[in-house]
Amino acid sequence: MLAEMVMFIQLLGMATLAAILPTIVVMCAIYLIYTYRVQIWWFIKGIMRGVCWLIICLVDGKAKADGIKVKKAG
């Protein structure tokens, strides 16, 4: 009887953690994205520029890719 009660308490604890931990992780992710959105956007733009440069380099050659100027927004 004691073993069944301990197993039930353990199962209840695992179910509680399974419900709470993902919620905490999502809340932390939302907070970090909201707080550092400018830096994240800058990082994403850098990755997009790199991928675009690589595609242009593969299609048209390195000289053409190096010669393309990036317009600044604003």
C-alpha beads as a LAMMPS data file, in Angstrom:
LAMMPS data file: protein, C-alpha beads

74 atoms
73 bonds

1 atom types
1 bond types

-500.0 500.0 xlo xhi
-500.0 500.0 ylo yhi
-500.0 500.0 zlo zhi

Masses

1 110.0

Atoms # bond

1 1 1 0.000 0.000 0.000
2 1 1 2.824 2.388 0.854
3 1 1 4.586 1.624 -2.422
4 1 1 1.444 2.457 -4.395
5 1 1 1.066 5.775 -2.585
6 1 1 4.708 6.661 -3.228
7 1 1 4.343 5.752 -6.902
8 1 1 1.181 7.881 -7.150
9 1 1 2.948 10.856 -5.553
10 1 1 5.887 10.375 -7.907
11 1 1 3.535 10.196 -10.904
12 1 1 1.732 13.322 -9.726
13 1 1 5.045 15.152 -9.373
14 1 1 6.168 14.103 -12.844
15 1 1 2.861 15.225 -14.354
16 1 1 3.152 18.567 -12.580
17 1 1 6.695 19.069 -13.856
18 1 1 5.628 18.042 -17.351
19 1 1 2.979 20.772 -17.280
20 1 1 4.978 23.530 -15.569
21 1 1 8.482 23.247 -17.051
22 1 1 7.486 23.804 -20.713
23 1 1 5.430 26.818 -19.628
24 1 1 8.432 28.307 -17.825
25 1 1 10.669 27.643 -20.844
26 1 1 8.197 29.327 -23.211
27 1 1 7.821 32.326 -20.886
28 1 1 11.614 32.701 -20.670
29 1 1 11.928 32.453 -24.461
30 1 1 9.252 35.130 -24.960
31 1 1 10.987 37.393 -22.441
32 1 1 14.386 36.964 -24.095
33 1 1 12.969 37.562 -27.579
34 1 1 11.161 40.678 -26.383
35 1 1 14.205 41.997 -24.525
36 1 1 16.810 41.289 -27.202
37 1 1 14.676 41.639 -30.338
38 1 1 16.982 44.249 -31.932
39 1 1 20.050 42.052 -31.500
40 1 1 18.147 38.981 -32.727
41 1 1 16.914 40.914 -35.801
42 1 1 20.485 42.110 -36.505
43 1 1 21.733 38.508 -36.247
44 1 1 18.996 37.190 -38.584
45 1 1 19.751 39.915 -41.149
46 1 1 23.433 38.976 -41.036
47 1 1 22.614 35.323 -41.673
48 1 1 20.298 36.290 -44.557
49 1 1 23.016 38.476 -46.105
50 1 1 25.506 35.632 -45.827
51 1 1 23.129 33.150 -47.452
52 1 1 22.317 35.614 -50.254
53 1 1 26.032 36.258 -50.836
54 1 1 26.671 32.493 -50.995
55 1 1 23.855 31.957 -53.514
56 1 1 25.069 34.835 -55.713
57 1 1 28.623 33.515 -55.428
58 1 1 27.550 30.031 -56.542
59 1 1 25.397 31.310 -59.411
60 1 1 27.323 34.328 -60.757
61 1 1 30.798 34.015 -59.249
62 1 1 32.666 35.567 -56.356
63 1 1 33.513 38.844 -58.118
64 1 1 29.831 39.564 -58.752
65 1 1 28.906 38.672 -55.155
66 1 1 31.660 40.906 -53.745
67 1 1 30.577 43.788 -55.974
68 1 1 27.001 43.976 -54.691
69 1 1 26.353 46.862 -52.313
70 1 1 23.788 46.530 -49.525
71 1 1 21.382 49.446 -49.183
72 1 1 20.884 50.726 -45.680
73 1 1 17.253 51.058 -44.651
74 1 1 16.045 54.371 -43.392

Bonds

1 1 1 2
2 1 2 3
3 1 3 4
4 1 4 5
5 1 5 6
6 1 6 7
7 1 7 8
8 1 8 9
9 1 9 10
10 1 10 11
11 1 11 12
12 1 12 13
13 1 13 14
14 1 14 15
15 1 15 16
16 1 16 17
17 1 17 18
18 1 18 19
19 1 19 20
20 1 20 21
21 1 21 22
22 1 22 23
23 1 23 24
24 1 24 25
25 1 25 26
26 1 26 27
27 1 27 28
28 1 28 29
29 1 29 30
30 1 30 31
31 1 31 32
32 1 32 33
33 1 33 34
34 1 34 35
35 1 35 36
36 1 36 37
37 1 37 38
38 1 38 39
39 1 39 40
40 1 40 41
41 1 41 42
42 1 42 43
43 1 43 44
44 1 44 45
45 1 45 46
46 1 46 47
47 1 47 48
48 1 48 49
49 1 49 50
50 1 50 51
51 1 51 52
52 1 52 53
53 1 53 54
54 1 54 55
55 1 55 56
56 1 56 57
57 1 57 58
58 1 58 59
59 1 59 60
60 1 60 61
61 1 61 62
62 1 62 63
63 1 63 64
64 1 64 65
65 1 65 66
66 1 66 67
67 1 67 68
68 1 68 69
69 1 69 70
70 1 70 71
71 1 71 72
72 1 72 73
73 1 73 74
